Amino acid sequence: MSHFLKQRILMLSLLVMSMTLLNSLKSVAAAPVHLDHKGERWAATTMRKMTTEEKVGQLIMVWAKVQYLNQDSPEMNQLRLDMAKYHVGGFGVTVNVEGTHLIKSEPFEAAALTNELQKASKYPLIFAADFERGLAVRLNGATSFPSAMAFGAAGDKDFARQFGKISAQESRAVGIHWNWFPVADVNSNPANPIINTRSFGEDPAQVGDMVAAYIEGARSEGLITTVKHFPGHGDTDTDSHLSLARVTANLDRLNSVELLPFRKAIAAGVDTVMIGHITVPAIEPDPNTPASVSKRIVTGLLKEQLGFRGLVVTDALDMGALMHAFTGTDAEISGKEAVQAILAGNDMVIIPADLDGAYNGLLTAVRNGALPQKRIDESVLKVLRLKASVGLNLDRYVNLADVSRDVGKPANIAVAQTISDHAITLATDKHNIVPLHVPSSTTTAGPSSVVAAVFTDDARGSEGGRAFVAQLRRRVPGATIFYIDNSTSEGVAQDLLAAVANASTVIAVAEAFPSAGRMMRGAALQKGSAGLDHGATALLSSIVKTAGAKTVVVAFGNPYVGSDIPGISTYICTFSNTSDSGNSLVSALFGENAIHGKLPVTIPGIAKIGSGLDRDALISTIH
């Protein structure tokens, strides 16, 4: 018997035992986020019993990675040690990363992990996650939603509300109480390398409406919500994971654009606000003080002017933008960051580069009076009240039987596909070639009259890219497919351009999307980017020049990629690169689905915000 098989059998045995145990427990079903009098009393009483060391720990959150872990594994023992030594208030739940790729894990393993950590903790833990597109970002089998900008293109607030509800149901089933979403940034800068499709768009009113709808849906099913990245990361051209971004807008502009969605979020009852690592000279004149550690911004603007009374949390402390604002070792920097963040008015600091440094920095500051005990107590009480608002004072466990009931329901997966369908936007089609009319001869052997070029970061192709290719082959079995990644653009160029020259229809799928720390390769000055590399851009330009009017260029994610390509006559945006987006793209290209999406952003050189050509559906031939 293989080691892998033994491991899976052991895991299943543990799951069965856990299910038997937890089925015998009284489990409190997820209810709307609400703090009642019993929860208030529990929070106040619990805080009075805590030591200073325990209080400090409640203000810190670190990562817990979902993977199969034996109960006595070094990784599990380290997590227990962190709880015992540092009294952490909770964990951010994520998965392992290989390069820029998340190694997805399983929903059952996520639920087993949260239960095991809850069992080992003196106080109930709160679990958070970056589920910006739902659980499927990190867990297999969950409902996979498109990026936020796709919702802006679809233009239906009810889609955002359903997104919130479904994400809440699935999150709570695996023990996650808090989503670091929605993104309230207004993506008004096409060169923004890190927000991009994570934003609902560039219209502040629409962004605010979508944000509010998501909050309403998520909170109704027991999921704590977060708006980020206050006071607005949309009009920047720097990835704050790498270096400090700067928002140059004046106060009038900030009030009318950046702050509008945050105001709508607060009015909708958002539970927490995440502060970005960005500088805002109009509010904080010190160029070396990011918003996340600025009292003027956290306390003065957010709490006093906007009247926010919920929990305030920093963006991850280990991000380059904040780390570079301090000097010293990682431990020393983590301590300085944490202390200044709490003094600024944050209630919780997340993901320090060095947990020991952050904890001891805060503890030392309390003991020597630099951080008043009253200030600590104020934030600890907020953390405990947040926990009680989702019933953690009553029951901290999840029933593993709920995982297979609530995660990945077929009806919910169908909702996500519908949203992706409605998001498809035909920005321009000067020669009316969509829907495509492919002659039947393309199904025979020989040179193909349909050529598809898929530009991707990975030679293996993304899930969405592979879905596009699979669906295209169902309709055009003889189609010629080229995958072009960052290392192959030069080597494949000659064959690709020869095929394009002889084709009757060319589909160029440019897959690009925002990702933390993603660098543009080939530029004289490398910087964070959500676009194509220089080699890929040059090859795509050559395709358009060679094939001309018979070319459909698809922005498969970042809608701005076409701005650098002259001569585009047909341009389609999906705003996401999920499998559903791949399915939706092909269905729209062949007239099986109607196209009614409208651009939620302006694409320089292509079309303005609100643009979008309508196409009625033809009779579907693929089932």
Secondary structure as the mmCIF struct_conf table of DSSP 4:
data_model
#
loop_
_struct_conf.conf_type_id
_struct_conf.id
_struct_conf.beg_label_comp_id
_struct_conf.beg_label_asym_id
_struct_conf.beg_label_seq_id
_struct_conf.end_label_comp_id
_struct_conf.end_label_asym_id
_struct_conf.end_label_seq_id
HELX_RH_AL_P HELX_RH_AL_P1 HIS A 3 ASN A 23
TURN_TY1_P TURN_TY1_P1 SER A 24 SER A 24
BEND BEND1 LEU A 25 LEU A 25
HELX_LH_PP_P HELX_LH_PP_P1 SER A 27 ALA A 30
BEND BEND2 VAL A 33 VAL A 33
HELX_RH_AL_P HELX_RH_AL_P2 HIS A 37 LYS A 49
HELX_RH_AL_P HELX_RH_AL_P3 THR A 52 GLN A 58
TURN_TY1_P TURN_TY1_P2 LEU A 59 LEU A 59
STRN STRN1 ILE A 60 LYS A 65
BEND BEND3 GLN A 67 GLN A 67
TURN_TY1_P TURN_TY1_P3 GLN A 71 ASP A 72
BEND BEND4 SER A 73 SER A 73
HELX_RH_AL_P HELX_RH_AL_P4 PRO A 74 TYR A 86
BEND BEND5 GLY A 89 GLY A 89
STRN STRN2 GLY A 90 THR A 94
STRN STRN3 VAL A 97 GLU A 98
TURN_TY1_P TURN_TY1_P4 GLY A 99 THR A 100
STRN STRN4 HIS A 101 LEU A 102
STRN STRN5 SER A 105 SER A 105
HELX_RH_AL_P HELX_RH_AL_P5 PRO A 107 ALA A 120
BEND BEND6 LYS A 122 TYR A 123
STRN STRN6 ILE A 126 ALA A 129
TURN_TY1_P TURN_TY1_P5 GLU A 132 ARG A 133
HELX_RH_3T_P HELX_RH_3T_P1 LEU A 135 VAL A 137
TURN_TY1_P TURN_TY1_P6 ARG A 138 ARG A 138
STRN STRN7 LEU A 139 LEU A 139
TURN_TY1_P TURN_TY1_P7 ASN A 140 GLY A 141
BEND BEND7 ALA A 142 ALA A 142
HELX_RH_AL_P HELX_RH_AL_P6 ALA A 148 ALA A 154
TURN_TY1_P TURN_TY1_P8 GLY A 155 GLY A 155
HELX_RH_AL_P HELX_RH_AL_P7 LYS A 157 ALA A 173
TURN_TY1_P TURN_TY1_P9 VAL A 174 GLY A 175
STRN STRN8 TRP A 178 ASN A 179
STRN STRN9 VAL A 183 VAL A 183
TURN_TY1_P TURN_TY1_P10 PRO A 190 ALA A 191
BEND BEND8 PRO A 193 ILE A 195
HELX_RH_3T_P HELX_RH_3T_P2 ASN A 196 ARG A 198
BEND BEND9 SER A 199 PHE A 200
BEND BEND10 GLU A 202 GLU A 202
HELX_RH_AL_P HELX_RH_AL_P8 PRO A 204 SER A 220
TURN_TY1_P TURN_TY1_P11 GLU A 221 GLY A 222
STRN STRN10 ILE A 224 ILE A 224
STRN STRN11 THR A 226 PHE A 230
TURN_TY1_P TURN_TY1_P12 PRO A 231 PRO A 231
BEND BEND11 GLY A 234 ASP A 235
BEND BEND12 THR A 238 THR A 238
TURN_TY1_P TURN_TY1_P13 SER A 240 LEU A 242
BEND BEND13 SER A 243 SER A 243
STRN STRN12 ALA A 245 ARG A 246
HELX_RH_AL_P HELX_RH_AL_P9 LEU A 251 ARG A 253
HELX_RH_PI_P HELX_RH_PI_P1 LEU A 254 GLU A 258
TURN_TY1_P TURN_TY1_P14 LEU A 259 LEU A 259
HELX_RH_AL_P HELX_RH_AL_P10 LEU A 260 ALA A 267
TURN_TY1_P TURN_TY1_P15 ALA A 268 GLY A 269
BEND BEND14 ASP A 271 ASP A 271
STRN STRN13 THR A 272 ILE A 275
HELX_LH_PP_P HELX_LH_PP_P2 GLY A 276 GLY A 276
BEND BEND15 HIS A 277 HIS A 277
STRN STRN14 ILE A 278 THR A 279
TURN_TY1_P TURN_TY1_P16 PRO A 281 ILE A 283
TURN_TY1_P TURN_TY1_P17 PRO A 287 ASN A 288
HELX_RH_3T_P HELX_RH_3T_P3 ALA A 291 VAL A 293
HELX_RH_AL_P HELX_RH_AL_P11 LYS A 295 LYS A 295
HELX_RH_PI_P HELX_RH_PI_P2 ARG A 296 GLN A 305
BEND BEND16 LEU A 306 LEU A 306
BEND BEND17 GLY A 310 GLY A 310
STRN STRN15 LEU A 311 THR A 314
BEND BEND18 ASP A 315 ASP A 315
HELX_LH_PP_P HELX_LH_PP_P3 ALA A 316 ALA A 316
TURN_TY1_P TURN_TY1_P18 LEU A 317 ASP A 318
BEND BEND19 MET A 319 MET A 319
HELX_RH_AL_P HELX_RH_AL_P12 GLY A 320 MET A 323
TURN_TY1_P TURN_TY1_P19 HIS A 324 ALA A 325
BEND BEND20 PHE A 326 PHE A 326
BEND BEND21 GLY A 328 GLY A 328
HELX_RH_AL_P HELX_RH_AL_P13 ASP A 330 ALA A 344
TURN_TY1_P TURN_TY1_P20 GLY A 345 GLY A 345
BEND BEND22 ASP A 347 ASP A 347
STRN STRN16 MET A 348 MET A 348
STRN STRN17 VAL A 349 ILE A 350
BEND BEND23 ALA A 353 ALA A 353
HELX_RH_AL_P HELX_RH_AL_P14 LEU A 355 ARG A 367
TURN_TY1_P TURN_TY1_P21 ASN A 368 GLY A 369
BEND BEND24 ALA A 370 LEU A 371
HELX_RH_AL_P HELX_RH_AL_P15 GLN A 373 SER A 389
TURN_TY1_P TURN_TY1_P22 VAL A 390 LEU A 394
TURN_TY1_P TURN_TY1_P23 LEU A 400 LEU A 400
HELX_RH_AL_P HELX_RH_AL_P16 ALA A 401 ASP A 406
TURN_TY1_P TURN_TY1_P24 VAL A 407 GLY A 408
HELX_RH_AL_P HELX_RH_AL_P17 PRO A 410 ALA A 423
STRN STRN18 THR A 425 ASP A 429
TURN_TY1_P TURN_TY1_P25 LYS A 430 HIS A 431
BEND BEND25 PRO A 435 PRO A 435
HELX_RH_3T_P HELX_RH_3T_P4 SER A 440 THR A 443
BEND BEND26 THR A 444 PRO A 447
BEND BEND27 SER A 449 SER A 449
STRN STRN19 VAL A 450 PHE A 455
BEND BEND28 ASP A 457 ASP A 458
TURN_TY1_P TURN_TY1_P26 ALA A 459 ARG A 460
HELX_RH_AL_P HELX_RH_AL_P18 GLU A 463 ARG A 475
TURN_TY1_P TURN_TY1_P27 PRO A 477 GLY A 478
STRN STRN20 THR A 480 ILE A 484
TURN_TY1_P TURN_TY1_P28 ASN A 486 THR A 488
HELX_RH_AL_P HELX_RH_AL_P19 SER A 489 ASN A 502
BEND BEND29 SER A 504 SER A 504
STRN STRN21 THR A 505 ALA A 512
TURN_TY1_P TURN_TY1_P29 ALA A 516 GLY A 517
STRN STRN22 MET A 519 MET A 519
TURN_TY1_P TURN_TY1_P30 ARG A 521 GLY A 522
BEND BEND30 ALA A 524 LEU A 525
STRN STRN23 GLY A 528 GLY A 528
BEND BEND31 ALA A 530 GLY A 531
HELX_RH_AL_P HELX_RH_AL_P20 HIS A 534 ALA A 547
HELX_RH_3T_P HELX_RH_3T_P5 GLY A 548 LYS A 550
STRN STRN24 THR A 551 GLY A 557
HELX_RH_3T_P HELX_RH_3T_P6 PRO A 559 ASP A 564
TURN_TY1_P TURN_TY1_P31 PRO A 566 GLY A 567
STRN STRN25 THR A 570 CYS A 573
BEND BEND32 PHE A 575 PHE A 575
BEND BEND33 THR A 578 THR A 578
HELX_RH_AL_P HELX_RH_AL_P21 SER A 579 LEU A 589
TURN_TY1_P TURN_TY1_P32 PHE A 590 GLY A 591
BEND BEND34 GLU A 592 ASN A 593
STRN STRN26 ILE A 595 ILE A 595
BEND BEND35 PRO A 600 VAL A 601
STRN STRN27 ILE A 603 ILE A 603
TURN_TY1_P TURN_TY1_P33 PRO A 604 ILE A 606
STRN STRN28 ALA A 607 ALA A 607
TURN_TY1_P TURN_TY1_P34 ILE A 609 GLY A 610
STRN STRN29 LEU A 613 LEU A 613
STRN STRN30 ARG A 615 ARG A 615
#
